[in-house]
């Protein structure tokens, strides 16, 4: 019940998918930089896509999401896209060294 009433749930329900995806990627960028002060993380938004890329924890990464994919993830729940991005980063051996309140929300709420 609380998840449906959360600010993130409202954002997921009412923001356009691309705008919501940029917000999610900014949250991920903030955490990556928090964990690795040397991290370089960029977010580009083009016509029909959102691109998160850079280097963190000594590994290069690039995640491209189409607006349609963003819409699908958004429909899965308020933190589904965050989980997807973190799982993709994990494939590049980029892992958060500790849990933060944001990461607890991402991984503990079932959408």
SEFIDO-736581 format. One record per residue: x, y, z of N, C-alpha, C, CB in turn; residue in three letters. Coordinates in steps of 0.02 Angstrom, whole numbers, plus 32768, in hexadecimal, padded with zeros to 4 digits. Each point is the difference from the previous one (the first is absolute). Glycine has a CB too. Layout:
BEGIN
<<X Y Z> <X Y Z> <X Y Z> <X Y Z> 'ALA'>
...
//
This chain:
BEGIN
<<8029 7FC4 8000> <7FD7 803C 8000> <802B 803F 8000> <7FA6 7FC1 803C> 'UNK'>
<<808C 8041 7FEF> <802B 803C 8005> <8023 800D 7FBE> <8010 7FEB 807A> 'UNK'>
<<8003 7FE0 7F62> <8023 8009 7FC0> <7FD4 8025 7FCF> <8041 7F98 8014> 'UNK'>
<<7F7E 8058 7FEA> <7FD3 8020 7FD0> <7FF7 804A 8010> <7FC6 7F93 7FF0> 'UNK'>
<<8047 8080 804E> <7FF7 8045 8015> <8041 8027 8002> <7F9D 7FDC 8041> 'UNK'>
<<809A 8004 7FAC> <8042 8020 8004> <8008 8034 7FC9> <802F 7F98 8033> 'UNK'>
<<7FFE 8097 7FDB> <8011 8033 7FCE> <8018 7FDF 7FBF> <801D 8051 805C> 'UNK'>
<<800D 7F7C 7FAB> <801A 7FDD 7FC5> <7FC7 7FE1 7FD8> <806C 7FEA 803B> 'UNK'>
<<7F63 7FF9 7FE6> <7FC8 7FE2 7FDD> <7FD8 8036 7FDA> <7FFA 7FA5 8057> 'UNK'>
<<7FFF 8095 7FC8> <7FDD 8037 7FDE> <8027 8017 7FC3> <7FCF 8024 806D> 'UNK'>
<<8073 7FE0 7F9B> <802A 8013 7FC7> <7FF9 7FCE 7FC7> <8051 8039 804E> 'UNK'>
<<7FB2 7F86 7FC4> <7FFB 7FCC 7FCD> <7FBC 8003 7FDD> <804E 7FB8 8042> 'UNK'>
<<7F7F 8059 7FE3> <7FBD 8001 7FE3> <7FF3 803D 7FD4> <7FDA 7FC1 8063> 'UNK'>
<<8046 8077 7FAC> <7FED 803D 7FDF> <8035 8020 7FD2> <7FB8 8011 8060> 'UNK'>
<<8087 7FDE 7FA7> <8033 801D 7FD4> <8002 7FDA 7FBE> <8043 8025 8064> 'UNK'>
<<7FCE 7FFD 7F66> <800D 7FDC 7FC2> <803A 7FCF 800A> <7FD6 8063 7FBB> 'UNK'>
<<8029 7F65 8023> <8031 7FCB 800B> <8048 8019 7FFA> <7FAD 7FAF 7FD5> 'UNK'>
<<8062 8078 7FF8> <8045 8018 7FF7> <8016 802D 803A> <7FF1 7FF8 7F83> 'UNK'>
<<7FE3 8032 8094> <800F 802D 8038> <800C 7FD7 803F> <7FBC 805C 7FCC> 'UNK'>
<<801A 7F72 803F> <8008 7FD5 803A> <8042 7FDA 7FFC> <7F82 7FF4 8009> 'UNK'>
<<808F 7FF3 7FBB> <803F 7FDB 7FF7> <803C 802C 800F> <7FC8 7FB8 7FAA> 'UNK'>
<<8036 8087 8042> <8036 802E 800F> <8006 800A 804B> <7FF0 803B 7F92> 'UNK'>
<<7FD8 7FCB 8090> <8001 8006 804A> <8021 7FC3 801F> <7F97 8046 7FFC> 'UNK'>
<<8056 7F7F 7FEE> <801D 7FC2 801A> <804C 7FFF 7FF4> <7F93 7FC4 7FEC> 'UNK'>
<<8081 804E 7FD8> <8048 7FFF 7FF0> <8026 8034 8029> <7FE4 7FD8 7F8C> 'UNK'>
<<7FFD 805F 8084> <8020 8031 802C> <8009 7FE4 8046> <7FCE 805E 7FBD> 'UNK'>
<<8001 7F7C 805A> <8006 7FE0 8042> <803B 7FCE 7FFF> <7F83 800D 8014> 'UNK'>
<<8082 7FCC 7FB7> <8037 7FD0 7FFA> <8042 8025 7FFC> <7FB5 7FAE 7FC5> 'UNK'>
<<804E 8087 8014> <803E 8027 7FFA> <8016 801B 8044> <7FE0 8020 7F8A> 'UNK'>
<<7FF1 7FF9 809C> <8010 801A 8043> <8020 7FCB 802C> <7FA1 8051 7FF6> 'UNK'>
<<8043 7F73 8008> <801C 7FC9 8029> <8045 7FEB 7FE6> <7F8B 7FD9 8019> 'UNK'>
<<807D 8022 7FA6> <8041 7FEC 7FE5> <8036 8031 8015> <7FC6 7FCB 7F9E> 'UNK'>
<<802B 8075 805F> <8031 8033 8013> <800C 7FFF 804C> <7FDD 8047 7F9D> 'UNK'>
<<7FEF 7FAC 8088> <8007 7FFB 804A> <8030 7FC8 8012> <7F8A 802C 800F> 'UNK'>
<<8072 7F9D 7FCD> <802A 7FC6 8010> <8045 8005 7FE3> <7F9A 7FBC 8004> 'UNK'>
<<806E 806A 7FC6> <8040 8005 7FDE> <8009 8049 7FE9> <7FFC 7F85 7FDA> 'UNK'>
<<802A 80A1 804B> <8009 8047 7FF1> <8022 800B 7FBC> <8007 8017 807B> 'UNK'>
<<8019 7FB5 7F6B> <8021 8005 7FBE> <7FD0 7FEE 7FC7> <806D 7FE4 8037> 'UNK'>
<<7F57 8006 7FDA> <7FD0 7FEC 7FCC> <7FEF 803A 7FD2> <7FD1 7FAA 804E> 'UNK'>
<<8025 8046 7F74> <7FEA 8030 7FCD> <7FC1 7FE1 7FE1> <8078 802E 7FE8> 'UNK'>
<<7F51 7FF4 8022> <7FC0 7FE5 7FEB> <7FDA 8035 7FD8> <7FFC 7FB2 8064> 'UNK'>
<<7FED 803B 7F61> <7FDB 802E 7FD4> <7FBB 7FE4 7FF1> <806D 8029 7FCD> 'UNK'>
<<7F65 8004 8027> <7FBD 7FEE 7FEB> <7FF0 802A 7FC3> <7FDB 7FE1 8077> 'UNK'>
<<8015 7FFD 7F53> <7FEA 8023 7FC3> <7FB9 7FEB 7FF0> <8077 8006 7FD3> 'UNK'>
<<7F63 802A 8017> <7FBB 7FF1 7FEB> <7FFA 8017 7FB8> <7FD1 800C 8077> 'UNK'>
<<8020 7FC5 7F5E> <7FF8 8011 7FB9> <7FB9 7FF4 7FEB> <8077 7FE2 7FEA> 'UNK'>
<<7F7F 8021 7FD5> <7FBD 7FF5 7FE5> <7FF1 7FB5 8002> <800A 8066 7FB5> 'UNK'>
<<7FD2 7F86 807F> <7FEB 7FBA 8005> <802B 7FD5 802D> <7FD4 800D 7F91> 'UNK'>
<<805E 8010 8091> <802B 7FD6 802B> <801C 8029 803A> <801D 7FB8 7F9E> 'UNK'>
<<7FFA 8023 8094> <8025 801C 8039> <803E 7FD5 8007> <7F96 802C 803C> 'UNK'>
<<80A4 7FF4 7FCF> <8040 7FDC 8002> <8024 8012 8040> <8007 7FFE 7F81> 'UNK'>
<<8009 7FD0 80A7> <8029 8008 803C> <8043 7FDF 7FF1> <7F9A 8001 804F> 'UNK'>
<<809C 8024 7FB9> <8041 7FE3 7FF0> <8037 8022 8028> <7FD8 7FE4 7F8D> 'UNK'>
<<8060 7FFB 8075> <803A 801D 8023> <802D 7FCA 801B> <7FBC 8062 801D> 'UNK'>
<<8065 7FB0 801B> <802E 7FD2 8021> <7FF8 8006 804B> <8052 8008 7F9F> 'UNK'>
<<7FAA 7FC0 8082> <7FFB 7FFE 8049> <8021 7FC0 8018> <7F94 8043 8000> 'UNK'>
<<808C 7FC2 8039> <8022 7FC6 801E> <802F 7FDF 7FCE> <7F9D 7FEE 804B> 'UNK'>
<<8081 803A 7F8A> <8031 7FE7 7FD0> <7FE2 7FDD 7FC4> <804B 7FF5 805E> 'UNK'>
<<7F74 800D 7F99> <7FE0 7FDD 7FC8> <7FD8 8032 7FD6> <7FFA 7F95 8043> 'UNK'>
<<800A 8063 7F7C> <7FD8 8028 7FD2> <7FBB 7FE0 7FFB> <8067 8025 7FBF> 'UNK'>
<<7F66 8006 8037> <7FBC 7FE5 7FF7> <7FD9 802D 7FD0> <8003 7FCE 8074> 'UNK'>
<<7FCB 8014 7F6E> <7FD3 8024 7FD2> <7FBD 7FDC 8002> <8061 8027 7FB5> 'UNK'>
<<7F6B 7FFE 805D> <7FBD 7FE3 8002> <7FD3 802E 7FD7> <8012 7FCB 8072> 'UNK'>
<<7FD3 801B 7F58> <7FD3 8026 7FD5> <7FBA 7FE4 8008> <805D 8019 7FAC> 'UNK'>
<<7F74 8014 805E> <7FBB 7FEE 800B> <7FD5 8027 7FCF> <8016 7FE6 807B> 'UNK'>
<<7FC1 7FF8 7F5F> <7FD2 8024 7FD4> <7FC6 801B 802A> <801F 7FB6 7F9D> 'UNK'>
<<7FBF 807A 8048> <7FC6 801B 8023> <7FCB 7FCB 800B> <8017 8070 7FCE> 'UNK'>
<<7FE1 7F63 8002> <7FD0 7FC9 8008> <8014 7FD1 8039> <7FE5 8007 7F85> 'UNK'>
<<805C 7FEA 807F> <8019 7FD6 8037> <7FF5 8024 8043> <8055 7FCA 7FB3> 'UNK'>
<<7FB8 8076 804E> <7FF5 8027 803D> <7FB7 7FFC 8015> <805F 804D 7FE1> 'UNK'>
<<7F75 7FB7 7FF0> <7FB8 7FFB 800F> <7FEF 7FBC 801D> <7FE7 8050 7FA3> 'UNK'>
<<8036 7F7B 8042> <7FF4 7FBD 801A> <801A 7FF8 8047> <8007 7FD3 7F8C> 'UNK'>
<<8036 8045 8081> <801C 7FFB 8044> <7FD7 802A 8030> <8072 7FED 7FD0> 'UNK'>
<<7F79 804D 801B> <7FD8 802C 802B> <7FBF 7FDE 8014> <8032 8065 7FC7> 'UNK'>
<<7FB1 7F76 800B> <7FC1 7FDD 800E> <800A 7FC6 8031> <7FD9 801F 7F8D> 'UNK'>
<<8064 7FC8 8077> <800F 7FC8 802E> <7FFF 8016 8049> <8045 7FCC 7FA6> 'UNK'>
<<7FC6 8073 8067> <7FFF 8018 8045> <8031 8039 8009> <7FDF 7F8F 8027> 'UNK'>
<<801C 8094 8012> <8027 803D 8009> <804C 7FF6 8004> <7F9E 802B 803A> 'UNK'>
<<8079 7F98 7FD7> <8049 7FF4 8004> <8018 7FCA 7FD0> <7FFA 8023 8077> 'UNK'>
<<7FDB 7FC7 7F5D> <8013 7FCA 7FD1> <8039 8017 7FD2> <7F8B 7FD3 8004> 'UNK'>
<<8072 8069 7FE3> <8035 8019 7FD3> <8041 8007 8027> <7FAB 803D 7FBA> 'UNK'>
<<8052 7FDB 8083> <803D 8005 8029> <8021 7FBB 8007> <7FCE 8063 8040> 'UNK'>
<<8009 7F6B 7FD1> <801B 7FBC 8008> <8021 7FE8 7FBF> <7FA8 7FE6 8056> 'UNK'>
<<8037 8027 7F72> <801B 7FED 7FBF> <8045 8020 7FF5> <7F8B 7FF3 7FD3> 'UNK'>
<<8079 804E 8039> <8040 8024 7FF5> <8036 7FE3 802D> <7FC2 8068 7FDF> 'UNK'>
<<802F 7F8E 8061> <8032 7FE5 802F> <8014 7FB9 7FEC> <7FD1 8048 805B> 'UNK'>
<<8001 7F91 7F8C> <8011 7FBC 7FE9> <802F 8003 7FC3> <7F92 7FD5 802C> 'UNK'>
<<8060 805A 7FA7> <802C 8008 7FC6> <8045 8017 8016> <7F9C 801C 7FB8> 'UNK'>
<<8068 8011 8078> <8041 8015 801A> <8024 7FC5 8021> <7FD4 8074 8012> 'UNK'>
<<8007 7F62 8010> <801D 7FC4 801F> <8021 7FD2 7FCD> <7FAB 8008 8059> 'UNK'>
<<8039 7FF6 7F6B> <801E 7FD7 7FCB> <8045 801B 7FEC> <7F8D 7FE4 7FD6> 'UNK'>
<<8080 805B 803A> <8041 801F 7FF2> <802B 8001 8040> <7FCB 8047 7FA5> 'UNK'>
<<8020 7F93 808E> <8023 7FFD 8040> <8000 8043 8025> <8047 7FA6 7FD1> 'UNK'>
<<7F83 807F 8026> <7FF7 803F 8025> <7FC9 7FF3 8033> <8026 8049 7F9D> 'UNK'>
<<7FEE 7FB6 80A3> <7FD2 7FF1 8036> <8004 8035 8036> <800A 7F86 7FE7> 'UNK'>
<<7FBF 808B 8038> <8003 802F 8038> <8024 7FDE 803B> <7F95 803A 7FDA> 'UNK'>
<<809B 7FE7 8044> <8025 7FE1 8038> <7FD8 7FFD 8040> <8068 8028 7FCC> 'UNK'>
<<7F62 7FFF 8038> <7FD5 7FFF 803B> <7FBA 8016 7FEB> <8063 8018 804E> 'UNK'>
<<7F6E 7FD8 7FDD> <7FBB 8014 7FF3> <7FF4 8047 8019> <7FDA 7F87 8008> 'UNK'>
<<8000 809E 7FD3> <7FEB 8043 8014> <7FB3 7FFD 8004> <8066 803B 7FC8> 'UNK'>
<<7F7B 7FF8 8053> <7FB6 7FFF 8001> <7FE2 7FF7 7FBA> <8004 804A 8066> 'UNK'>
<<801A 7FD7 7F69> <7FE7 7FF8 7FBB> <8007 7FB8 7FE9> <8021 8076 7FE7> 'UNK'>
<<8018 7F6B 8024> <800A 7FBB 7FE9> <7FD4 7FCF 8027> <8075 801D 7FE0> 'UNK'>
<<7F7F 7FF1 805F> <7FD2 7FD5 8026> <7FBB 8004 7FE0> <8042 8011 806B> 'UNK'>
<<7FA8 802A 7F82> <7FBF 8006 7FDF> <7FFF 7FDC 7FBD> <7FF0 806E 8038> 'UNK'>
<<8046 7F98 7FA2> <8004 7FDF 7FBF> <7FFB 7FB5 8006> <8047 805E 7FD7> 'UNK'>
<<7FDC 7F84 8058> <8005 7FB8 8003> <7FD1 7FDF 8033> <8074 800E 7FDD> 'UNK'>
<<7F6A 8018 804C> <7FD4 7FE0 8031> <7FB7 8004 7FEE> <8054 801A 8055> 'UNK'>
<<7F9A 8013 7F7F> <7FB9 8008 7FEE> <7FF3 7FD4 7FC3> <7FFB 8077 802E> 'UNK'>
<<7FD6 7F5E 7FD9> <7FEB 7FD7 7FC7> <7FCC 8025 7FD8> <8018 7F96 803F> 'UNK'>
<<7FF5 8071 7F81> <7FD1 8024 7FD5> <7FD6 7FCE 7FDA> <804E 8060 7FF5> 'UNK'>
//
